[in-house]
Amino acid sequence: MTDVEIEYCVPCGFLDRAENVQHVLLTTFGEKLDTVTLRTGANGVFRVSVNDERVYDKQDDAFDVDEIVRRVRDHV
C-alpha cells in the first residue's frame, strides 16, 4: 500500500507545480499507488511524502520532477 502526499503553498501559487507532480506520479506508477493527495499549506512549503516519510522538501532540494519520481520509485 503506497500513499503519496504533496503539500504545497497556496499563497505562493504552487498548485500548478503540485498538480504536475501528481499527474506524473499517477502516469508513471498507476495502480501501484493507492493515493496521491494534494494538501494545502503556506509559508513557501512544497513537500512530497510517501507513507508519511518525506522524500522531497523544497527547502532542501532543487525542484526537479524527475528526481521526485526517482525518490518515490524507491518506495513503490
VOBA-1610 file (N, C-alpha, C; in pm, whole numbers, padded with zeros to 5 digits, always signed):
BEGIN
Met+00085-00118+00000Met+00000+00000+00000Met+00090+00123+00000Thr+00075+00209-00102Thr+00160+00327-00113Thr+00074+00452-00123Asp+00095+00542-00028Asp+00022+00669-00026Asp+00122+00782-00039Val+00095+00872-00133Val+00180+00988-00156Val+00102+01112-00119Glu+00169+01205-00050Glu+00108+01333-00017Glu+00199+01444-00069Ile+00138+01538-00139Ile+00209+01655-00189Ile+00152+01776-00117Glu+00233+01838-00033Glu+00190+01957+00040Glu+00250+02078-00030Tyr+00165+02174-00063Tyr+00210+02288-00143Tyr+00157+02419-00085Cys+00232+02526-00107Cys+00196+02659-00058Cys+00092+02722-00151Val-00025+02750-00098Val-00131+02813-00176Val-00096+02959-00211Pro-00058+03042-00112Pro-00027+03182-00145Pro+00088+03197-00245Cys+00178+03099-00250Cys+00293+03106-00341Cys+00255+03067-00484Gly+00137+03011-00502Gly+00093+02970-00634Gly+00153+02838-00680Phe+00180+02747-00586Phe+00242+02619-00620Phe+00142+02512-00662Leu+00015+02547-00680Leu-00085+02447-00719Leu-00049+02382-00852Asp-00009+02461-00951Asp+00026+02404-01081Asp+00141+02305-01069Arg+00240+02340-00990Arg+00355+02253-00967Arg+00309+02122-00899Ala+00223+02134-00798Ala+00173+02016-00727Ala+00092+01927-00821Glu+00007+01988-00902Glu-00074+01909-00996Glu+00015+01841-01099Asn+00120+01906-01142Asn+00212+01846-01238Asn+00279+01723-01177Val+00329+01734-01055Val+00392+01620-00988Val+00291+01508-00970Gln+00170+01543-00928Gln+00064+01443-00910Gln+00039+01368-01041His+00025+01442-01150His-00002+01381-01281His+00111+01287-01323Val+00235+01333-01308Val+00348+01250-01347Val+00355+01122-01263Leu+00331+01134-01134Leu+00334+01015-01048Leu+00224+00916-01086Leu+00103+00967-01109Leu-00007+00877-01146Leu+00017+00814-01282Thr+00073+00889-01374Thr+00103+00836-01508Thr+00214+00732-01501Thr+00314+00757-01419Thr+00429+00668-01410Thr+00398+00540-01334Phe+00329+00552-01221Phe+00311+00437-01133Phe+00172+00376-01136Gly+00073+00451-01184Gly-00062+00398-01199Gly-00116+00329-01077Glu-00156+00202-01093Glu-00221+00126-00987Glu-00129+00088-00873Lys-00001+00114-00885Lys+00092+00084-00776Lys+00075+00183-00660Leu+00008+00295-00687Leu-00018+00395-00585Leu-00163+00386-00540Asp-00184+00386-00410Asp-00320+00386-00358Asp-00380+00525-00361Thr-00302+00626-00319Thr-00348+00764-00322Thr-00233+00857-00357Val-00267+00967-00421Val-00175+01079-00440Val-00256+01202-00402Thr-00234+01249-00280Thr-00315+01354-00220Thr-00245+01488-00228Leu-00323+01591-00263Leu-00274+01729-00256Leu-00320+01788-00125Arg-00227+01849-00052Arg-00259+01909+00078Arg-00214+02055+00075Thr-00306+02143+00109Thr-00272+02285+00108Thr-00184+02322+00226Gly-00098+02421+00202Gly-00009+02470+00305Gly+00021+02617+00282Ala+00118+02669+00355Ala+00156+02809+00345Ala+00306+02821+00373Asn+00354+02944+00377Asn+00494+02973+00414Asn+00596+02909+00320Gly+00562+02900+00191Gly+00658+02850+00092Gly+00677+02701+00087Val+00592+02626+00154Val+00610+02481+00161Val+00585+02413+00026Phe+00668+02315-00004Phe+00643+02221-00112Phe+00717+02094-00073Arg+00641+01995-00028Arg+00698+01870+00021Arg+00625+01752-00040Val+00698+01644-00059Val+00639+01519-00106Val+00675+01411-00005Ser+00574+01339+00041Ser+00595+01230+00136Ser+00534+01102+00080Val+00599+00991+00111Val+00549+00859+00074Val+00531+00780+00203Asn+00408+00737+00227Asn+00376+00663+00350Asn+00429+00738+00473Asp+00404+00868+00476Asp+00443+00956+00586Asp+00594+00978+00601Glu+00673+00933+00505Glu+00817+00958+00506Glu+00849+01063+00399Arg+00907+01174+00441Arg+00937+01283+00347Arg+01047+01238+00251Val+01020+01254+00120Val+01118+01220+00019Val+01168+01343-00056Tyr+01096+01454-00044Tyr+01137+01578-00110Tyr+01088+01697-00028Asp+01175+01798-00014Asp+01138+01923+00051Asp+01207+02036-00024Lys+01128+02132-00071Lys+01180+02243-00150Lys+01289+02318-00076Gln+01284+02321+00054Gln+01385+02394+00131Gln+01522+02325+00126Asp+01523+02195+00099Asp+01648+02119+00097Asp+01697+02084-00042Asp+01608+02081-00140Asp+01641+02030-00273Asp+01590+02124-00382Ala+01659+02126-00495Ala+01611+02198-00612Ala+01490+02124-00669Phe+01394+02199-00725Phe+01274+02136-00780Phe+01310+02064-00910Asp+01287+01934-00912Asp+01314+01850-01029Asp+01214+01735-01026Val+01118+01739-01116Val+01014+01636-01119Val+01073+01497-01136Asp+01172+01485-01223Asp+01233+01353-01246Asp+01297+01299-01118Glu+01361+01386-01040Glu+01421+01342-00915Glu+01314+01301-00814Ile+01204+01374-00809Ile+01094+01337-00720Ile+01041+01199-00757Val+01024+01174-00887Val+00976+01043-00934Val+01074+00933-00892Arg+01204+00958-00906Arg+01304+00857-00866Arg+01293+00827-00717Arg+01274+00931-00637Arg+01265+00912-00492Arg+01137+00837-00453Val+01028+00866-00522Val+00903+00793-00496Val+00920+00647-00540Arg+00986+00626-00653Arg+01006+00490-00705Arg+01074+00400-00602Asp+01165+00456-00524Asp+01235+00378-00421Asp+01139+00321-00317His+01018+00377-00307His+00921+00336-00206His+00802+00257-00264Val+00796+00248-00395Val+00682+00181-00460Val+00711+00033-00475
//
